[in-house]
Each structure stands twice: as C-alpha cells, then as structure tokens.
Amino acid sequence: MKFRTTPRCLKPMRAIGAVIGGLFLIAFFALALGAVVMVLWNWLMPALFGLGVITYWQGFGILLLAQLLFGGHTGHRHEHKRRYDHPPVPEGPLFDKWWAREGKASFEAHIRHTCTDADEPAAAGPEGE
C-alpha cells in the first residue's frame, strides 16, 4: 500500500524548522523575562529595601537562579500521558479475529484520511494503487 504525505504528516525539513523556531522563541522569551526581572527589581527593591540597582545580565541570572531553586522539576511527567477514548484491543487469538474483521480496514481508512493530499483522491481500497 502506498500513502501520500500531506501537511498533516510532518516532513523532515518542516519538523527541523519547527524545532529551530521553537528554540528561538524559547531564547527570546527567556531574554525578555530577564529584562522584566531587571525592570521590576530596579523599580521595587531600591525603594522598598534599600538595595542597589542591577544590570540586565544580573536580572537574567536571578531568573535562572529562581528557576533552579523554585522551578517545577518534580519528575512526574508520566502522570500527564495522553489518554485515548477507545475500547481495549483484545489480545491473542481474539485480536487476530478482530484485526481481520474490522481493525485492518479501520487502520487503513485512518491512514488514507490523515496522510493523503487534499487535492488528490485517496487510494481506492486496502490493496492500494
């Protein structure tokens, strides 16, 4: 069976571009937050507590220090797994019967729906083109 790729199926260069763009956004927001920390510190801390003013890089350092000390590094990422609402798939011989009866056709229909070009017709049947 032959499947066509579409914008819904990630292409390698598009994925690489998304990763690089995401890294630039993360860096931009981190640097912007350093400026926010500096401005807030210089506005509040000298007037409230008599502390000196800080530079941009000191504000960025305070931001990093706060993330290290108070950031949410709990290690409980497994609790946020995505849950799917579908019936459980039988195992063993029951699975083989289910796959022959409805599983394979549903899977192939799903692939044709998600990975075919919108302007080109989908494959006619399970045998492909």
N, C-alpha and C positions, 0 to 999 in steps of 0.2 A: 504494500500500500504506500502511496506517495502522498505526502502532505505538503501544502504550500505554507510559507511563512507570511505573516501579516504584522501590522503594528502591534497586535495583541501578543504575538510571540516575539520576545526580545531578540534582537540581533546583537551580535557581539560588540560592534562599534557603538551602538546605541547604549548598551549596558556600560561600556567603558566611559562613555561621555557622561552618563548619569552619575557614575561613581566620582569622576573628577569634578563635575559640577557640584555634587554634594559636599565634597571636601572643601571646595572654595567657599560654599555657603557656611559651612561649619567654622572655617577660619575667619570669615567676615564677621559672623555673629560673636565669636569669641573676642575678636579685637574690638568690636563695638561695645561689648559689655565691659571690657577693660576701661574704655573711655567713660562709660556710665558710672563705674565704681569710682574713678578719679574725680569726676564732677561732684558726685554725691559726698564723697569724703571731704573734698575741699570746701564744700558748702556747709556741711554739718559739723564735722569733727573739730575744726579750729574754734568755732563759735561755742560749741557745747562743752568740750573737754579741754580746750587749750592746746590741742595737738597741732603739729605743723602740717603744711600742705604737702601733697605727694605729686609725683610725676605720673605720666601715662603708664610707664612700664611698672612702676610701683603699684598702681591700681590693677594692672593686669596680673601682677604677682599675687596681690591679695585675692583676686578672683580665683586663681589657680589653687592657692592655699585653702580657701574656703571650700572649693570643690573636693580637694583631697581630704579635708577634715570632716566635712558635713555632707558630702555627696552620697547619693543612694547606692552605694556599692555593696548590696546585700547578697548577691549571688543567687537570687531566687528567680532566675529567668525562666525556669521550667514551668512555673505557675502561669505564665502568660501564653501558653501554647494555643494555637488556633483550634477551635472546636468546630467540627463539621456535623451538620444535622443530616445524617443518612443512616439507614438501617445497617446493622453489622453484617459483614460478609461472612457466610458460612465457611468452615474450614474442611479440608479433606475431600471425600467423595461428593459431599453436598456442594462444595464450592465448584467442583468440576461440572456438576449438573447445572448449577446456577449460571456459571460462566457461559456454557453452551446455550442455555435458554435465553438469557437476557443481558448478561454482563458485557460480553464482547461487542454486541450491537450498540449498547448504550455508550460504551467507551469510544468506539469509532465515531459515533454521532457527535459526541462531545469534542473529539479532536477535529472533526471536519468543521464544527461550528466555531471553534476558537482559533484554528490555525489555517484558515483559507482566506484568500484575498476577497474583499467585498465585491470587487468588480468582476471576478471570475467565478464560474459556477463550481460548487463543491463536487467531490468525486461521487459517482452515481451509486456505488454500493460498497460493501465490505471488500470486494476484490480490488478496488482502486481503479486506476486508469490503465 
